[in-house]
């Protein structure tokens, strides 16, 4: 009977990855997803992964762009984003939570080439999002 139990226990440990493995923290999962979306060049999906304030800025920019074409076409928020020149080396080799609390976090993404990128995450509207830095002062064209 003993010999039948040992392989069963070993199979369970191998299937679960052992006792020491922990699930990745939610901000880390969100940061990995963000990196995957950027690497895939999916601007439409990217809109839902950025902080609410950045999305609002995009919405205002899209409205201005639609107005500038005389309303002939409605410019969508995601059309205001361009994902270009993303190196293949952005493939994430490692992601780890380096700080934060239940409302904000910092996630270190280490790329395949060894470079490290820190994403500042915020918890908004029920999900973790990437905080996009606010651009400098608005120009006269942007404030209208």
Secondary structure, DSSP 8 states (H G I E B T S, - for coil): -HHHHHHHHHHHHHHHT-SS-----HHHHHHHHHHHHHHHT-HHHHHTTB-HHHHHHHHHHHHHHHHHTTTSS---GGGG-------GGGSEEEEEEEEE-SSEEEEEEEETTS-EEEEEEEEETTEEEE-----SS--HHHH-
